[in-house]
Amino acid sequence: MPLPRAYREFLEVAGSGAGVFQRGTSFFGKEIPGLRAFAEALLRNTAPGLRLPDTALVFAEHGGYQMWFMDTAENQDDPPVYFFIFEKPEFLRIANSFSDYIADSIDVFVQIQQIIRGSSDATPAPLAKET
């Protein structure tokens, strides 16, 4: 399955990692190829009646109990994003596009960084790759 344009562009910028952004979540680089198999196993074990669409591109998992995917059948350029967590065995549409999902995730990340630093006007931590 060809990668959606928006996802390819994201990987070009942050495919190897993005500092503390999404730390602890399988979201980058070498983790990506195994995500669909992980998601299918998660569904078999927690929601046996639920199946990923053939057109689903799983791009993230966290903690072994939640995952995010795009459905490329709906839009091959910038597909909508769905979320699954084992406590609620259904696919929840959480963003109308991958671009919206990333923008929203970065906004939340920046807000959290500002809270951690104790100021609503603090400069957020850079999203640059750690060395």
N, C-alpha and C positions, 0 to 999 in steps of 0.2 A: 504494500500500500504506500503510495507516495505521501510524503509528509506535507501537511498544510503549509502554505506560505508563511503565515504568522508564526507557526511553531518553528519553522526553519530559521526565520529571522531571529527569534528568541535564542535558539541554540547557537547561532553564529556569535551572539553577544555574550551569552551566559551558560553555554552548554557544559563548560568545565566546572562551573560553580560560581557563586555570587556572594562571597564573603559569608556573613551570618544569615543572609536572606535564605529562607527555606532550609536552614541547617537542621539536620535530624530527619529530614524527609527525603526519600529516594526520588530525586527530581532531576539529577544531572548526570552527564557523562556515562560512565561504565554501568551505572544502575539502570539505565533506560531499557536496554534490550530484554531484561527479565521481567519487566513490569506486567506484561499481559499474562504470562504464566502465573505470576503471583495473584493477579486479580481473579483469574479463573479459579484458582485454588481457594481463594477467599470466599468466592460466591458458592462453590461446592460445599464448603464447610459451614457457612453461615446463612445462606439463602439459596437452598438447592433448586428452587423453582425459577430463579432469576439467571439469565444468561446475558453476557455481553453481546451487543450486536457485532456482526462480522466487520462492520465498518468502524468499530470503536478503536481509538488509539489511546491506550493507557499511558499517561505521562507522569504520574506521581503516586506514591503510596506513603503512608506514615504509620508507624507503630504496629504494622501487621494487621490492622483492623479497619483501615479506611483507604480509599483510592479516588483518583480523579481521572476522568477520560474525556476525550472529544469524540463526537460522532461525525465522521467525515461524510456520511451520507447526506447530512443536512446542509453542509457547506464545506467545500473542499479547500477554500482559501483561508477562512478564519472561523472554524467550526465552534458550535456551542460547547460549553463545558458542563459535565455532570459529575456528581459526587455520590459516593456510597460509603456508609458507615454501618457496621454490622448491627448496631442497635435499632436501625431503621432500614429494614431490608427492601429498599427501592432505590431507583436512580433519581436523584434530585438535580434538576437543572439549576445551576447556580450562576451561570453567566451566559449571555447571548453570543459570546465569542471568546476565543482564547485571548485575544488582545484585551478585552474587557476584564477577563479573569486576572491577567498579569497586572494590569493597571490597578485594579482593586486590591490585589495582594500587596503590591508595593505601597499603596496608600496606607493600608493597615500596618504594614511593617514600619513605615516612617512614623506613624502615630505611636506605636509601641516604643520605638527607639527614643522618641521625644519624652515619653513618660519615664522611661528608664533613666534618662539624663536629667529629669526633674524640671523640664521646661517645655512649654508648648511651642516656643519659637527656636528651640535648639536645632542645630544643624544635624540632620540624620547621618547615621553611619554610612559610609560609602558602600555601594554594592559591588565594588571591585573584588576580583579574585584574591583570596588570601595567599600569602607567600610563606 
